[in-house]
Amino acid sequence: MAFIDKLKEELDRAGKAAQGAFDEGKSRLEAFRTRQLADKAAQALGYAVFRAKQGGSDVDTDTYDRLSATLATHDAEAARYEAEIEMKRKDASADRTSTEDAARSADPAHASSSTPPPSAATAAGPDIGTPPGAQDISG
């Protein structure tokens, strides 16, 4: 049963990692698309200013307000997606670290100093640190 439990834990961990990668990819795509929209709005604003200056006037207030509001909206949304990506990356890093720490503490080879070293266990007797039924009785 311990093997099946370990297998389930590993499959759950792999599933969470895959879901995290999928979510991050989705957020990256949304950030990219939103950044493209912000770039198009900035380009439109630049063209409007250029054309107005070329004609010897300033951009009319309505056009400037509309284009700058669109640019600000898309820029803020892209920044939000990028912050979300960074937060997910930090969470994934923290989860990986805590999972690795938990695996090390559960693994007898990486156990903390609270368990005696192998030489101390054999000096004290063969059954110290060995679960019942796992003792060598071969002879």
C-alpha positions as CSV (number, residue, x, y, z in Angstrom):
1,M,0.0,0.0,0.0
2,A,2.9,2.4,0.6
3,F,3.9,2.0,-3.0
4,I,0.4,2.9,-4.2
5,D,0.3,5.9,-1.9
6,K,3.6,7.1,-3.1
7,L,2.5,6.6,-6.7
8,K,-0.6,8.6,-6.0
9,E,1.4,11.4,-4.4
10,E,3.8,11.5,-7.4
11,L,0.9,11.5,-9.9
12,D,-0.8,14.3,-8.0
13,R,2.4,16.3,-7.9
14,A,2.9,15.8,-11.6
15,G,-0.7,16.8,-12.3
16,K,-0.3,20.0,-10.3
17,A,2.9,20.8,-12.1
18,A,1.3,20.3,-15.5
19,Q,-1.7,22.4,-14.4
20,G,0.6,25.1,-13.2
21,A,2.5,25.1,-16.5
22,F,-0.7,25.3,-18.4
23,D,-2.0,28.2,-16.3
24,E,1.3,30.0,-16.6
25,G,1.2,29.5,-20.4
26,K,-2.3,30.8,-20.6
27,S,-1.4,33.9,-18.6
28,R,1.7,34.5,-20.7
29,L,-0.5,34.3,-23.9
30,E,-3.0,36.8,-22.4
31,A,-0.2,39.1,-21.4
32,F,1.3,39.0,-24.9
33,R,-2.0,39.7,-26.5
34,T,-2.8,42.5,-24.2
35,R,0.7,44.0,-24.7
36,Q,0.1,43.8,-28.5
37,L,-3.2,45.8,-28.0
38,A,-1.3,48.4,-25.9
39,D,1.3,48.6,-28.7
40,K,-1.4,49.2,-31.3
41,A,-3.0,51.9,-29.1
42,A,0.4,53.6,-28.7
43,Q,1.0,53.4,-32.4
44,A,-2.4,54.9,-33.2
45,L,-1.7,57.7,-30.6
46,G,1.7,58.3,-32.2
47,Y,0.2,58.4,-35.7
48,A,-2.6,60.8,-34.5
49,V,0.0,63.2,-33.0
50,F,2.3,62.9,-36.1
51,R,-0.6,63.7,-38.5
52,A,-1.8,66.5,-36.4
53,K,1.7,68.1,-36.1
54,Q,2.2,67.5,-39.8
55,G,-1.0,69.4,-40.5
56,G,0.2,72.2,-38.2
57,S,-2.2,71.6,-35.3
58,D,-2.6,69.6,-32.1
59,V,-4.5,66.4,-31.7
60,D,-8.1,67.1,-30.8
61,T,-8.9,66.4,-27.1
62,D,-11.4,63.7,-27.8
63,T,-9.1,61.6,-29.9
64,Y,-6.2,62.1,-27.5
65,D,-8.4,61.1,-24.5
66,R,-9.8,58.1,-26.3
67,L,-6.4,56.8,-27.5
68,S,-4.6,57.5,-24.3
69,A,-7.3,55.8,-22.2
70,T,-7.2,52.7,-24.4
71,L,-3.4,52.6,-24.1
72,A,-3.6,53.0,-20.3
73,T,-6.2,50.3,-20.0
74,H,-4.2,47.8,-22.0
75,D,-1.0,48.7,-20.4
76,A,-2.5,48.2,-16.9
77,E,-4.0,44.9,-17.9
78,A,-0.7,43.6,-19.3
79,A,1.1,44.7,-16.1
80,R,-1.6,42.8,-14.1
81,Y,-1.0,39.6,-16.2
82,E,2.8,39.9,-15.8
83,A,2.4,40.3,-12.1
84,E,0.2,37.3,-12.0
85,I,2.8,35.3,-13.9
86,E,5.5,36.4,-11.5
87,M,3.3,35.5,-8.5
88,K,2.6,32.0,-10.0
89,R,6.3,31.5,-10.6
90,K,7.1,32.4,-7.0
91,D,4.3,30.1,-5.7
92,A,5.5,27.3,-7.8
93,S,9.1,27.7,-6.6
94,A,7.9,27.8,-3.0
95,D,5.8,24.7,-3.6
96,R,8.7,22.9,-5.2
97,T,10.9,23.7,-2.2
98,S,8.4,22.6,0.4
99,T,7.7,19.4,-1.6
100,E,11.4,18.6,-1.8
101,D,11.8,19.3,1.9
102,A,8.9,17.0,2.7
103,A,10.3,14.3,0.4
104,R,13.7,14.6,2.1
105,S,12.2,14.3,5.6
106,A,10.2,11.3,4.6
107,D,13.1,9.5,2.9
108,P,15.1,7.6,5.5
109,A,18.4,8.2,3.5
110,H,17.8,12.0,4.0
111,A,16.4,11.9,7.5
112,S,17.4,14.4,10.1
113,S,19.9,13.9,12.9
114,S,17.1,12.6,15.2
115,T,17.6,9.1,13.8
116,P,20.9,7.4,14.7
117,P,23.5,6.8,12.0
118,P,23.7,3.3,10.6
119,S,26.8,2.4,12.6
120,A,25.1,3.4,15.9
121,A,22.1,1.2,15.0
122,T,24.2,-1.9,14.4
123,A,26.2,-1.3,17.5
124,A,23.1,-1.1,19.6
125,G,21.4,-4.1,18.0
126,P,19.9,-5.2,14.8
127,D,16.3,-4.2,15.6
128,I,16.8,-0.5,16.4
129,G,15.4,1.6,13.6
130,T,14.0,-1.5,11.8
131,P,10.3,-1.9,11.6
132,P,8.8,-5.1,13.0
133,G,8.8,-8.0,10.6
134,A,11.7,-6.5,8.5
135,Q,14.5,-8.0,10.6
136,D,16.9,-10.3,8.9
137,I,16.3,-13.8,10.2
138,S,18.2,-15.7,7.5
139,G,20.6,-17.1,9.8
